[in-house]
């Protein structure tokens, strides 16, 4: 399949680097500190797919010693520019081999797997997470729900793409991000809940909790569908 990772693009990287936690993105991050505190006991973390470092800094502010990794040179350059004292590393696609086994209490990945196209690569990466996690360690994988591509949101337009409504696992789906300057459509890969569970099982990880955050009426955002349809899914996985 011809799939373009839009974040390996200098203009997109510059636009995305300015994004913090507006609108629908707020719901992705709102519950993470409580979820992490409930499950994770240590303080050494990897932020896989760190992009411009927003999620890495978010973890560090929770007290973690965190290493951010990404395959996009443009994004790592942005992360180092924004946060020169952070630990950001460029890695090859599908490869975490230079990280020792049993090294991390937490591996966090936010939105990254929306842009990883094949089951084979997904299983390979989750198997690597299993390897580098310490005994008692956890993986938190936050992804777009399938419903995000068939509704409109405070931060996204998706219903203008008719192919989204008939997409199946592994198909390309499109969104427009309203909170950034770059308004070009973004391509993601649809991967439903049951297919993620197959990947986790194949990688030897145990699914211990699933969260689907909803917006609340008293929050300072103009919610569109967020109060009754979850745009995100948060999976908590345990090392085998």
C-alpha positions in Angstrom: 0.0 0.0 0.0 1.2 3.5 -0.9 1.1 5.2 2.5 2.7 8.6 3.3 3.6 9.4 6.9 2.7 13.0 6.9 5.0 13.9 9.8 8.1 13.1 7.8 7.6 16.5 6.2 9.3 19.7 7.3 6.3 22.0 6.8 4.0 19.6 8.7 6.6 19.2 11.5 6.9 22.9 11.9 3.1 23.2 12.1 2.6 20.2 14.4 5.4 21.4 16.7 3.3 24.4 17.8 0.4 22.2 18.9 -0.2 21.7 22.6 -3.4 20.3 24.1 -6.4 22.1 22.5 -9.9 20.7 22.0 -10.1 17.1 21.2 -6.4 16.6 21.9 -7.1 17.6 25.5 -9.2 14.4 25.9 -6.2 12.3 24.8 -4.1 13.6 27.6 -6.5 14.5 30.4 -6.7 11.1 32.0 -3.2 9.9 31.4 -1.6 11.0 34.6 -4.2 9.1 36.7 -4.0 6.0 34.4 -0.2 6.0 34.6 -0.1 6.5 38.3 -2.6 3.6 38.8 -0.5 1.1 36.8 3.2 2.1 36.7 5.5 1.9 39.7 8.9 2.9 38.3 10.0 6.2 36.7 12.0 5.2 33.6 10.1 5.7 30.4 10.3 5.7 26.7 8.1 7.9 24.6 7.8 6.0 21.3 6.9 8.3 18.4 7.7 11.4 20.4 7.3 13.8 17.4 8.2 17.3 18.5 8.4 16.2 22.1 5.0 17.3 23.4 4.2 13.8 24.9 7.8 13.4 26.1 7.6 16.6 28.1 4.2 15.6 29.4 5.7 12.5 30.9 8.7 14.3 32.3 6.4 16.7 34.1 4.9 13.6 35.8 8.3 12.8 37.2 9.6 10.3 34.7 13.1 10.1 33.4 12.1 9.8 29.7 13.7 9.1 26.4 11.8 10.3 23.3 12.3 8.3 20.1 11.0 8.9 16.5 11.8 7.8 12.9 11.2 11.4 11.6 14.4 13.5 11.5 12.2 16.6 11.0 10.4 15.9 14.3 13.5 15.1 16.3 15.1 18.3 15.1 12.0 20.2 16.3 12.0 18.4 19.6 15.7 19.3 20.2 15.1 22.9 19.2 12.1 23.3 21.6 13.7 21.3 24.4 17.5 21.2 24.1 17.9 19.6 27.5 15.6 16.6 26.6 16.7 13.2 25.5 15.5 12.7 21.9 16.8 10.0 19.6 16.3 9.2 16.0 15.6 5.5 15.3 15.2 3.4 12.2 11.7 2.2 11.3 10.9 -1.0 13.2 14.2 -1.0 15.1 14.8 -0.6 18.9 17.7 -3.0 18.9 20.2 -0.7 20.5 18.0 -0.4 23.6 18.8 -3.1 26.2 16.2 -5.5 27.4 14.4 -4.9 30.7 15.3 -1.1 30.6 12.0 0.7 31.0 9.2 0.8 33.5 6.9 2.4 31.0 6.7 2.6 27.2 4.2 5.3 26.1 3.0 5.8 22.5 0.5 8.5 21.7 -1.1 8.6 18.2 2.0 6.8 16.7 0.2 3.6 15.7 -2.3 5.5 13.6 0.6 5.9 11.2 2.1 2.4 11.2 0.6 0.6 8.2 1.1 -3.2 8.6 0.2 -5.9 11.1 3.8 -7.3 10.7 5.4 -4.1 11.7 3.0 -3.5 14.5 3.7 -7.0 16.0 7.4 -6.5 15.6 7.3 -3.2 17.5 5.1 -4.5 20.3 7.4 -7.5 20.6 10.2 -5.0 21.0 8.3 -3.1 23.7 7.8 -6.4 25.5 11.6 -7.0 25.4 12.7 -3.6 26.6 10.1 -3.4 29.5 11.2 -4.4 32.9 9.4 -7.1 34.9 6.2 -5.4 36.1 6.5 -2.7 33.4 3.6 -1.4 31.3 2.9 -0.1 27.8 0.4 2.6 27.2 -0.8 2.8 23.6 -3.1 5.7 22.8 -4.7 5.6 19.3 -7.6 7.1 17.4 -10.9 5.2 17.7 -12.5 4.0 14.5 -15.3 6.5 15.2 -13.0 9.4 15.0 -13.0 9.0 11.2 -16.8 9.0 10.8 -17.7 12.0 13.0 -16.6 15.7 13.2 -14.9 17.1 16.3 -13.8 20.2 18.0 -10.3 19.6 16.5 -11.0 17.6 13.4 -13.1 17.4 10.2 -13.5 13.9 8.9 -17.0 13.4 7.4 -16.0 15.2 4.2 -14.1 12.0 3.2 -16.7 9.4 2.1 -14.2 6.5 1.9 -13.8 6.8 5.7 -17.2 5.3 6.2 -16.5 2.1 4.3 -12.9 1.6 5.5 -11.8 -1.7 6.9 -8.7 -2.7 9.0 -5.6 -1.6 7.3 -7.3 0.9 4.9 -6.2 4.5 4.7 -8.5 7.1 6.3 -8.3 10.9 6.3 -8.8 13.8 8.6 -8.2 17.6 8.6 -6.7 19.0 11.7 -8.3 22.3 12.6 -5.8 23.4 15.3 -2.7 23.7 13.1 -1.7 26.0 10.3 -1.1 23.2 7.8 -4.6 22.2 6.6 -3.6 19.5 4.2 -5.5 16.2 4.8 -3.7 13.7 7.1 -3.6 10.1 6.2 -4.0 7.5 9.0 -4.4 3.7 9.0 -7.7 2.3 10.4 -7.1 -0.4 13.0 -10.1 -1.5 15.0 -10.2 -2.7 18.6 -10.3 -6.5 17.8 -7.3 -6.1 15.5 -5.2 -4.4 18.1 -6.0 -7.2 20.5 -4.7 -9.7 17.9 -1.5 -7.7 17.6 -1.0 -7.5 21.4 -1.5 -11.3 21.8 0.9 -12.0 18.9 3.5 -9.8 20.6 3.1 -11.6 24.0 1.6 -8.6 25.8 -1.4 -8.8 28.1 -4.2 -6.2 27.8 -5.0 -5.2 31.3 -7.2 -2.1 30.8 -8.9 -0.1 28.1 -10.1 3.5 28.5 -12.3 5.6 26.2 -12.3 9.2 27.4 -15.4 11.4 26.9 -15.7 15.1 27.1 -17.6 16.7 30.0 -20.1 19.6 29.6 -18.2 21.7 32.2 -15.0 21.7 30.3 -13.9 24.9 28.5 -14.3 23.5 24.9 -17.0 23.6 22.3 -17.5 19.9 22.1 -19.1 18.5 18.9 -19.4 14.8 19.4 -16.9 14.3 22.2 -19.5 14.0 25.1 -21.0 10.9 23.7 -18.5 9.3 21.3 -15.0 8.6 22.3 -12.4 9.9 19.8 -9.5 8.1 21.5 -8.8 4.6 22.9 -6.1 4.1 25.6 -4.8 0.6 26.0 -2.7 -0.5 29.0 -0.6 -3.5 28.3 1.5 -5.6 30.7 4.9 -7.2 30.0 4.5 -11.0 29.5 
